[in-house]
Amino acid sequence: NTVQVTEQIYQNIESFCRGKAPEEDVFDKVVPTTLNDYFKEFMEDLTAKVFRTFNASYTLQKELEKFDMSKKHAYTQDELLKFYNNANREVAILCNHQKAESKQHGESMKKMQEVKETMEKNVRILKKHLIAMANGKPPKNPDSKLPKDIAGCKKKIAETKMRLDKHNTAMAIKEDNKTVSLGTSKVNYMDPRITVAWCKKVDLAIEKVFPRTVRTKFPWAMHFKSTYQFD
């Protein structure tokens, strides 16, 4: 990203970086307590965190506004949650809320992949079984657990596909968030009214986003309407 600044700002940043290694802080002389004392000269409750909170909330609002409301009924609850988590992740990246990848992540993803492959195999078996029944061919093994009629087989295929879609969404969320902490920004920085309003607008169950412990922390936000806009 690039931004146009005045000559004075450019010279200041250049002098702050002079002689420093890439991993060193640019503003190494800034002390949070001193900075907050300075802000309080303008407004009693103004702190550095207020700017961070505003940026986090503004980013969340803008990311959620990208959702196509005309297609909301085509989304499952898990797909809506994934969209919200993607918006939340943009905020976490902005706020630099990172975490180390879990040592168990690779093994966990491997197990999830195995479950996925098993479900895909089951769908293929069911489809083959459905074609056989539609052609009047009796099952090779009458004692198998496969459905005994066409209607039952179609229902089983639909149920398995639904579980597979849900599993794929869970895998994507787990992989996307392996090094990003969504909880910190959600609880401490993003205005909860934005989340509540969006969930009501798209009919996403609030408990999917805010567990009970978080809802009890923001009881005042739960009553805001779907029309609320952060500004």
C-alpha positions in Angstrom: 0.0 0.0 0.0 1.1 3.6 -0.6 -0.1 6.9 0.7 0.7 10.4 -0.2 2.2 12.5 2.7 3.7 15.9 3.1 7.4 16.5 2.8 7.7 17.0 6.5 6.1 13.7 7.3 8.3 11.9 4.8 11.5 13.4 6.3 10.3 12.5 9.8 9.7 8.9 8.9 13.0 8.7 7.1 14.8 10.0 10.1 13.0 7.6 12.4 14.0 4.6 10.3 17.6 5.7 9.8 20.1 3.2 11.3 17.5 0.7 12.4 17.2 -2.9 11.5 13.9 -4.1 9.7 12.6 -5.7 12.9 13.1 -2.6 15.1 10.2 -0.3 16.0 9.9 2.9 13.9 8.4 4.8 16.8 10.5 3.4 19.6 10.4 6.6 21.7 6.6 6.5 22.0 5.3 5.5 25.5 1.6 4.5 25.5 1.0 6.2 28.9 2.5 9.4 27.8 0.6 9.3 24.5 -2.7 8.7 26.3 -2.1 11.5 28.8 -1.6 13.8 25.7 -4.9 12.6 24.1 -6.7 13.3 27.4 -5.9 17.0 27.0 -8.4 17.0 24.1 -11.0 14.6 25.4 -11.2 12.9 28.8 -11.8 9.3 27.6 -9.7 9.5 24.5 -6.9 6.9 24.3 -4.8 5.2 21.6 -7.2 2.2 21.8 -10.1 4.4 20.6 -8.4 4.9 17.2 -7.7 1.1 17.0 -11.3 0.4 17.9 -12.7 2.8 15.3 -10.5 1.3 12.6 -11.5 -2.2 13.5 -15.2 -1.4 13.6 -15.0 0.6 10.4 -13.3 -2.2 8.6 -15.8 -4.8 9.8 -18.7 -2.7 8.6 -17.2 -2.2 5.2 -16.3 -5.9 4.8 -19.8 -7.0 5.8 -21.4 -4.5 3.4 -19.9 -6.6 0.5 -22.4 -9.3 1.2 -25.0 -9.6 -1.6 -28.3 -9.4 0.3 -30.3 -10.5 -2.7 -28.7 -13.9 -2.4 -28.9 -14.4 1.4 -31.5 -17.2 1.2 -29.1 -19.2 -0.9 -26.6 -19.3 2.0 -26.6 -21.9 4.7 -25.8 -21.0 8.3 -22.3 -22.3 7.9 -21.7 -20.3 4.7 -23.0 -17.2 6.4 -20.6 -17.8 9.3 -17.7 -18.3 6.9 -18.5 -14.9 5.3 -18.6 -13.3 8.7 -15.3 -15.0 9.7 -13.7 -13.7 6.5 -14.7 -10.2 7.5 -13.5 -10.7 11.0 -10.2 -12.0 9.7 -9.6 -8.8 7.7 -10.0 -6.9 11.0 -7.6 -9.3 12.9 -5.0 -8.8 10.1 -5.4 -5.0 10.4 -4.9 -5.2 14.1 -2.1 -7.7 13.8 -3.8 -10.3 15.9 -1.7 -13.2 15.0 -1.1 -16.6 16.6 1.3 -19.4 16.1 0.1 -22.3 14.1 -1.0 -25.1 16.4 1.3 -28.1 16.5 -1.8 -30.3 16.0 -3.1 -28.3 13.0 -1.4 -30.5 10.3 -2.6 -33.7 11.9 -6.1 -32.3 12.5 -6.4 -31.3 8.9 -5.2 -34.7 7.8 -8.0 -36.4 9.8 -10.6 -34.0 8.4 -9.4 -34.8 4.9 -9.8 -38.5 5.6 -13.4 -37.9 6.8 -14.0 -35.8 3.6 -12.7 -38.6 1.4 -14.9 -41.2 3.2 -18.0 -39.1 2.7 -17.2 -38.5 -1.0 -16.8 -42.3 -1.4 -20.1 -42.9 0.3 -21.8 -40.4 -2.2 -20.3 -42.3 -5.1 -21.5 -45.6 -3.7 -25.0 -44.3 -3.1 -25.2 -42.8 -6.6 -24.1 -46.1 -8.1 -26.7 -48.0 -6.0 -29.4 -45.5 -7.1 -28.7 -46.1 -10.8 -28.8 -49.9 -10.2 -32.2 -49.7 -8.5 -33.5 -47.4 -11.2 -32.5 -50.0 -13.8 -34.3 -52.7 -11.8 -31.1 -54.5 -10.7 -31.3 -56.1 -7.3 -28.6 -55.3 -4.8 -25.6 -57.6 -4.8 -25.8 -57.9 -1.0 -29.4 -57.8 0.3 -28.1 -57.5 3.8 -26.1 -54.4 3.2 -26.9 -51.1 5.0 -27.6 -49.4 1.6 -31.2 -48.0 1.2 -33.8 -50.5 0.0 -35.7 -48.1 -2.3 -35.1 -45.2 -4.6 -36.7 -42.6 -2.4 -34.6 -43.7 0.6 -31.4 -43.6 -1.5 -32.1 -40.1 -2.8 -32.7 -38.9 0.7 -29.5 -40.6 1.9 -27.5 -38.9 -0.9 -28.9 -35.5 -0.1 -28.1 -35.9 3.6 -24.6 -37.1 2.9 -24.0 -34.2 0.5 -25.2 -31.7 3.2 -22.8 -33.2 5.8 -20.0 -33.0 3.2 -20.7 -29.3 2.4 -20.7 -28.5 6.1 -17.5 -30.4 6.6 -15.8 -28.6 3.7 -16.8 -25.3 5.2 -15.4 -26.3 8.6 -12.1 -27.3 6.9 -11.8 -24.0 5.0 -12.5 -22.0 8.2 -9.9 -24.0 10.2 -7.2 -23.6 7.5 -7.9 -19.9 6.8 -7.7 -19.0 10.5 -4.7 -21.2 11.5 -2.4 -18.2 12.2 -5.0 -15.5 12.9 -6.8 -14.9 16.2 -10.4 -13.8 15.5 -11.5 -13.7 19.2 -9.3 -10.7 20.3 -10.8 -8.2 17.8 -14.3 -9.6 18.1 -14.3 -9.2 21.9 -12.1 -6.2 22.5 -12.1 -4.0 19.3 -15.1 -4.5 17.0 -18.3 -2.7 17.9 -20.7 -5.6 18.8 -23.7 -3.7 17.4 -22.3 -4.2 13.9 -22.3 -8.0 14.3 -25.7 -8.1 15.9 -27.3 -6.0 13.2 -25.7 -8.0 10.4 -26.8 -11.3 11.9 -30.3 -10.1 12.1 -30.2 -8.8 8.6 -29.0 -12.1 7.0 -30.8 -14.4 9.6 -27.6 -15.8 11.0 -28.1 -17.2 14.5 -26.2 -14.9 16.9 -24.9 -17.8 18.9 -23.0 -18.9 15.9 -20.9 -15.8 16.2 -21.1 -14.8 19.9 -21.1 -17.7 22.4 -23.0 -17.2 25.6 -20.0 -15.8 27.5 -19.6 -13.0 24.9 -23.4 -12.3 24.7 -23.5 -11.7 28.4 -20.6 -9.2 28.1 -22.6 -7.1 25.5 -26.2 -7.4 26.6 -26.9 -3.8 25.6 -25.9 -4.6 22.0 -28.3 -7.5 21.5 -31.3 -5.3 21.2 -30.1 -3.2 18.2 -32.0 -3.5 15.0 -30.8 -4.8 11.7 -30.7 -1.2 10.3 -27.9 -0.2 12.7 -24.9 1.4 10.8 -21.5 2.2 12.4 -20.3 5.7 11.6 
